[in-house]
Amino acid sequence: MSLTATTPAVPPSSSAHAQESSQTPSLADVLDALRAAGEETRLRVLLLLSEGELTVSDLARVLGQSQPRVSRHIKILLDAKLIERHREGSWIVLRLGGNASMIKVVRTALEALAPCLPERQHDRAQLELIKQERHERAQLFFAREAANWNTLRNLHVDETQVEAAVTEFAGPGPFSQLIDLGTGTGRILELLAPHCSRAIGFDVNADMLAYARVQLDQPALRHCQVRRGDISRLPEFYGSADLVTLHQVLHILSDPAGVLGEAARLLVPGGYILIVDFAPHDLEYLRAEQSHARLGLSQGQMKRWLDAAGLKLLKHVDLAPEQDGNLTVSIWLAERPVATPLRKRKANTI
């Protein structure tokens, strides 16, 4: 393992965003939330969403109500900012909303009220059926894709060594918001979840996202979510993350420099970006078999892209494989300097 460090990297422990997300909600906010939640169906909706993301059709199925009727209740909860939504194609995906403190207040209230709802046992049984169906679909997807994943894993250093280096580079945080671009199976969210208050993964592959949701369906990962989205353009999240990750993504993109510039725009001043990819190699067959647009990324190339995005490289490591001719995994950590404005995007930088 070779390590190059230009500046000590200390991950951010606070930011304006972090302070905002940790603010204690006012009494007025709590009372408004309780008034919106104070109806049996809406309490059932909130209890279901406290266990993970669900679509409108999922909720209608569990509740045994029509989608228009469920949608009316959802609108009230959305207006009260008790839940939030995002669209994935024809789906509307819902989850608990608000900042971390408000979500904690809501969860505490829901836990106290849950035993009072006579439908609670029925709702949980129906929810388990939905989760089981998700799991079965995810397993089918994994079985279909496992050969490709295993082929690539066998070509580079053991994944546990890569993940240990990723965790070391990221540091302990705490991070207010992590954004993982090209999240795939959601493994980076799972790996870094203990170090962040909120984590969002973006990908365009609906099957991958369905698999990721199953993997993230654990109590300890309730603050993690995945969304379908174009990682080359996410303006609604500009300046919201103190850590952005790109794990084995840039080598498959036609415009990696442009996506790196977009990733920089997601950072708060003083935020960090962590990139994992392959060093230059000559395994030409990966272009055809695994859609690799580039046969690895050089240190010089990465430095130019980071400079163009207004980011400062802090350190870099190469994890070499045991077998000659296999892939070397490179990891970079860069920072958005506090006083340096981000530069305009320059696509297709070489």
Phi, psi and omega in degrees: 000128176250140184230130176238124179232129179261330182212140175301135181255116176245107182303147184295140178256348178202160177199173176301321180294319180296319180295321180297316185288342182260001182297138176288129180295148179286164178299320180298318179297316181296317180295319177299317180296317181294323178296318180294325183278349189282056177208143191301312181296319181292327174296320178297319178299312182297320178296319178295318181287340176292347180257006176139175181288143177218153175272168177299320180292325175301313181296317180299321180295313181295315185283342183070033181236162179290154179298319177301320180293316178298321181298326178295319177294321180298320180300319179297318180290325176294316180298326179277359180061027175278335176227166176225161185224156167210153184262137172232095185064237179272356181270145167249116182258133185241151175205166175302142182242188182090174178282175186301321181292318179294319179299322179296317178299314182297315180299318180298316179295320181295319179299323179288326185272337186309315182295343183277347184269118182295335181275359188301316181296318177299314182299318181292322178296317178294321178297321178297324177297317179297316180295323179295320177297319176300316182298316181296318177296321179296321180294322177297317178297315180299316180300324181288325186259351188302322182299316179295316180298315182294324178301314182291318179301320183290348182269351182226177182305154183307138184300328180296326178290321177297314182294325177297320179291321178300314180298319179294316181295319182294323182081179187281348184075221000283146178258132177291314179216128173254134173240123180252117183266129186070051193292337178060240182279359180081014185296322180295321176300314180297318183294317186261003181307320181296346185255006183220155178278330181211141181221131181233129176248136180245139176203160179261349185272110184297322179295319177299316182295322177297319178295317180299319181299322177294317181295328183269002182279070180221146180306322183287351183243022181297337181274003179255142178213159175235149181221149173278126183192157179276110185290351177274356179202105179224058187300332182291349180250010179302137176065028184246347187247139171260359169212128174240136180238146174226102186255108179051051182244316190298328184289347179260359186264148177282334180229068181298325180296320179295318179293323177296322176296321177294320178300321180297325181291340179284343187278145166285157173304131184088001179282166186240150173236133182240123185240131175239126179201188183261144172287163180306139181211176182238028178277079188300329184295342179293338177298311184280318188278331184229017173058037176283118179283332180227141178272070178087169182232129182277162178297318179296318179297315180296319180298320179294318180295318179295318178300316181296331180273000181077026182249149181253120178291129180257314177200164187210143177220145173247126178255103186277144179284160178288327184263129178300142178091352177271184188273137171266131178265127179252143178231132179236143172236127180227162185234145167272108182303144185299318188261007184253119178292149177289143180277160178293150183293135174236105184288154174058039175289133182257000000 
